[in-house]
Each structure stands twice: as structure tokens, then as C-alpha cells.
């Protein structure tokens, strides 16, 4: 099971608005010992949204999705999710009650006015979906099949994502977090180190090996940061094997790096 993130909206892809969700979601996850396996930016295109959602539903991924759940013509996310699952859209009774309550408390006019009937469309979700509470204005998001849909407004989206992480996804939290240990290697080429990296991943399947080359670093010049990351108890033996392998290759080892991620 992979943890992914969709950030949806033409305004992000066109540059009219700068995305703030990616870095904030990373922070929220890191505080809980979690991390993303993938992230995608998607425009407000019904077919693209349908195809992307159908793929992540079929993979069984756990997905956070920001944006596109309003009630204007360019908001296709709710319908795309329903179509990807082969389900109808339904007005969720609890969502409808919350939206009607918002109409009254915010003095938005007669509940039966065309504008307020349009607002009710924000409570139509794929059949069987459940709501995500919205502490900002009470108009909820929704979740279904481990996909969690929140608005694009950060002031709403971020507390809603925190609710998801601390209730629905609490079992994925890792208090100890992930550990990353690496070495700066000067003068080497990635192609020379690839057989060693493959061997470490084969012999230590619980960790991932990473390689970050640089050609013009002010301190180290051309170098590669190579290391392993994973559960803390699995990292040390894999790192020791990697370090020994680099020594045997005659690599120029410099400083070590350690990060909690």
C-alpha cells in the first residue's frame, strides 16, 4: 500500500496560484513518522481525473486529495471519483444538514434559493462515502476506499488532513519515524556504484538505497551522497554493509549524513 497525494486545480498548473499543499503535507506526515510514496498535480480535467483516480483505486493506494470538490462547473473531482468507482453521486444526508446549517448561521439567504441549492451540490459524494469534518466552515469533505478528498483552500484543507491522519490513518503512524544514513563519496560515478546499491537492496530488503549526485557543490565539488533509508532498526546493518562495500571499491569517503524523515 502506497501513500499518495493529488493536488488538483488548473490554477496551480497555470501558475496563477502557487501550491502550498505539497510542503505542508510533507510536514504533517513527517511529524507522524509517515512519508509520501508519490504525488501528482492534476488539472481540472474530468477525463484526466477519472483515469488517475481509477488507477489509484485499483492499486489500493491510500490517497490524500486537495482541491476540486466545490460546486462550480470546473470542479470535477467528486464526479470523477464516483465514475472511477462505477458509483452514482448522492446527496449525503449529514453533509446536507451541515451545509444547510452553514446557510443559516452565515445568513446566506433563503435555504431554497438557487444559490443555496447549488451549495448543496458540495454535499453530493460517491454512494457510500463518509464525511471529513471541516472546522473552518462546516462544509465537509469526504472519503471512500482510502481516498480522502478535501478542499483546495489551505485554511480548510490542512486541519481536515490532520483529522484524517490522526483518526483514519493513525495505524500508519510510526513514532520512531524513518531513518536515513548516508555518505559523501567524492569522484565516483553512479554507474560504478550501481552494482553495490543493487546488492544492498537485495540483501537488505527492508531498506531503500538512494543516490544523490552533485557536480558543482561548493564544499565537495563533484560527489555522490549515497545511503540507505527505512525503519531505524533496519538501517544500521544495511549502512554498515554499504560502507564496507564502498571501502572495498576504493571509494573516497568523506562525511556521513544522518536524517530522521
C-alpha positions in Angstrom: 0.0 0.0 0.0 1.4 3.4 -1.1 0.5 6.8 0.4 -0.1 9.3 -2.3 -1.1 12.9 -2.8 -3.2 14.6 -5.5 -3.1 18.4 -5.8 -5.9 19.4 -8.2 -6.6 22.7 -10.0 -5.8 24.5 -13.3 -4.7 27.5 -11.3 -1.8 25.5 -9.9 -0.7 24.3 -13.3 -1.1 27.7 -14.9 0.9 29.4 -12.2 -2.0 31.7 -11.2 -1.6 30.3 -7.7 1.5 28.7 -6.0 1.0 25.3 -4.5 1.3 25.2 -0.7 -0.1 21.8 -0.1 2.9 19.6 -1.0 5.3 21.1 1.6 2.7 21.3 4.3 1.5 17.7 3.8 5.2 16.6 4.0 5.5 18.4 7.3 2.2 16.9 8.7 3.4 13.4 7.7 6.9 13.8 9.0 5.6 14.8 12.4 3.8 11.4 12.5 6.7 9.3 11.1 5.0 9.0 7.7 6.0 9.9 4.2 4.6 10.1 0.7 5.4 7.5 -1.9 4.1 9.6 -4.8 2.5 12.9 -5.6 0.7 14.3 -8.7 -0.5 17.7 -9.9 -3.7 17.4 -11.9 -5.7 20.0 -13.8 -9.5 20.4 -13.7 -10.0 17.9 -16.5 -12.7 15.3 -16.0 -11.1 12.5 -18.0 -7.6 13.0 -16.5 -9.1 13.0 -13.0 -11.2 9.9 -13.8 -8.2 8.0 -15.2 -5.8 9.0 -12.3 -8.4 8.1 -9.6 -9.3 4.8 -11.2 -5.6 3.8 -11.3 -5.1 4.7 -7.6 -8.3 3.0 -6.5 -7.3 -0.1 -8.4 -3.8 -0.1 -6.9 -5.3 0.1 -3.4 -3.3 3.2 -2.5 -4.1 5.4 0.4 -4.6 8.9 -1.1 -4.9 12.5 0.1 -6.5 14.8 -2.4 -6.7 18.6 -2.3 -9.0 20.6 -4.5 -11.8 20.4 -7.0 -14.6 19.5 -4.6 -16.6 22.7 -4.9 -19.8 23.2 -6.8 -18.7 25.3 -9.8 -18.6 23.9 -13.4 -14.8 23.4 -13.2 -15.0 21.2 -10.1 -14.9 17.6 -11.4 -13.3 15.7 -8.6 -16.5 14.4 -6.9 -18.0 13.2 -10.2 -14.6 11.7 -11.4 -14.3 9.7 -8.1 -17.8 8.4 -8.5 -17.2 7.4 -12.1 -13.9 5.8 -11.4 -15.7 3.5 -8.9 -18.7 3.0 -11.0 -21.0 4.6 -8.4 -23.7 7.2 -8.6 -23.4 10.6 -6.8 -25.8 11.0 -3.9 -26.6 13.9 -1.6 -25.1 12.8 1.7 -27.7 13.4 4.5 -25.1 14.5 7.1 -23.3 16.7 4.6 -26.7 18.3 3.5 -27.6 19.0 7.1 -24.2 20.7 7.7 -24.5 22.8 4.6 -28.0 23.9 5.5 -26.8 24.8 9.0 -24.0 26.9 7.4 -26.5 28.7 5.2 -28.4 29.7 8.3 -25.5 30.6 10.5 -23.8 32.6 7.8 -27.0 34.4 6.8 -26.7 33.3 3.2 -30.4 33.9 2.4 -33.3 31.6 1.9 -32.4 27.9 2.1 -34.4 27.2 -1.1 -32.8 29.9 -3.2 -31.0 28.8 -6.4 -27.6 29.8 -4.9 -28.2 27.7 -1.8 -29.5 24.8 -3.8 -26.2 25.0 -5.7 -24.3 25.0 -2.4 -26.0 21.7 -1.6 -24.1 20.1 -4.5 -21.0 20.3 -2.4 -22.6 17.5 -0.3 -23.0 15.1 -3.2 -20.5 12.3 -2.9 -20.0 8.8 -4.4 -22.6 6.5 -3.0 -21.3 5.0 0.3 -18.8 7.8 1.0 -18.3 9.2 4.5 -17.6 12.8 5.5 -14.5 14.6 6.6 -15.3 17.4 9.1 -14.4 20.9 8.2 -13.7 23.1 11.3 -13.5 26.2 9.2 -17.0 26.5 7.7 -18.5 23.1 8.4 -18.9 22.2 4.7 -17.4 18.7 4.7 -15.0 16.7 2.5 -15.5 13.0 2.0 -13.6 9.7 1.9 -14.2 6.4 0.2 -11.9 3.4 -0.4 -9.0 5.0 1.4 -9.1 8.1 -0.7 -9.6 11.3 1.3 -10.9 14.4 -0.5 -10.6 17.9 1.0 -10.9 21.5 -0.5 -8.1 23.4 -2.1 -8.1 26.2 0.4 -5.2 25.6 2.9 -7.2 27.1 5.8 -9.7 24.3 5.4 -7.6 21.5 3.8 -4.8 21.3 6.4 -6.9 20.8 9.6 -9.0 18.3 7.6 -5.9 16.4 6.6 -4.7 16.3 10.2 -8.1 14.8 11.2 -7.6 12.1 8.6 -4.1 11.3 9.8 -5.0 11.2 13.4 -8.2 9.2 13.1 -8.5 7.2 9.9 -4.7 6.7 9.3 -3.5 6.6 12.9 -2.4 3.0 12.3 0.1 4.2 9.7 1.9 6.5 12.1 5.4 5.5 13.2 6.5 7.3 16.3 10.1 6.4 15.7 9.9 7.7 12.1 12.2 6.7 9.3 16.0 7.0 9.5 18.3 7.9 6.6 22.1 7.3 6.8 24.4 8.2 4.0 28.0 9.0 3.0 29.5 11.7 0.8 31.6 9.9 -1.9 33.9 12.1 -4.0 35.0 11.4 -7.5 32.8 8.3 -8.2 30.3 7.7 -10.9 26.9 6.4 -10.2 27.4 3.6 -12.8 30.4 2.4 -10.8 28.3 2.2 -7.6 25.1 0.7 -9.0 26.1 -3.0 -8.6 26.8 -2.3 -4.9 23.5 -0.5 -4.5 21.6 -3.3 -6.1 23.3 -5.8 -3.8 22.5 -3.9 -0.7 18.8 -3.7 -1.6 18.8 -7.4 -2.4 20.4 -8.4 0.8 18.6 -5.8 3.0 15.1 -5.8 1.5 13.6 -3.7 4.4 15.5 -0.6 3.3 15.8 1.6 0.2 19.1 2.7 -1.2 19.4 6.3 -2.5 21.9 8.1 -4.6 22.1 11.9 -5.0 24.8 13.1 -7.4 26.1 16.7 -7.5 28.5 18.2 -10.0 29.3 21.7 -8.5 28.9 21.7 -4.8 30.9 24.5 -3.1 32.3 22.2 -0.4 32.7 18.8 -2.0 32.8 19.5 -5.8 31.6 16.6 -7.9 30.3 14.0 -5.5 27.5 11.5 -4.7 25.6 11.2 -1.5 24.8 7.5 -1.2 22.9 5.9 1.6 20.0 3.8 2.9 16.7 4.7 4.5 14.0 2.8 6.3 12.9 1.7 9.7 15.6 2.6 12.2 16.3 -1.0 13.3 17.0 -2.0 9.7 19.1 0.9 8.6 22.3 0.3 10.6 23.2 -3.2 9.3 22.4 -2.1 5.7 24.5 1.1 6.2 27.4 -0.9 7.6 27.3 -3.2 4.6 27.2 -0.2 2.2 30.1 1.5 3.8 32.2 -1.7 3.7 31.3 -2.2 0.1 32.4 1.4 -0.7 35.7 0.8 1.1 36.3 -2.3 -0.9 35.7 -0.4 -4.1 38.3 2.1 -3.1 35.8 5.0 -3.0 36.9 8.3 -1.4 34.6 8.5 1.6 34.0 11.9 3.3 31.5 12.9 5.9 28.5 10.8 7.0 24.9 12.1 7.0 22.1 11.2 9.3 18.5 12.4 9.0 15.2 11.5 10.6 12.4 11.6 8.0 
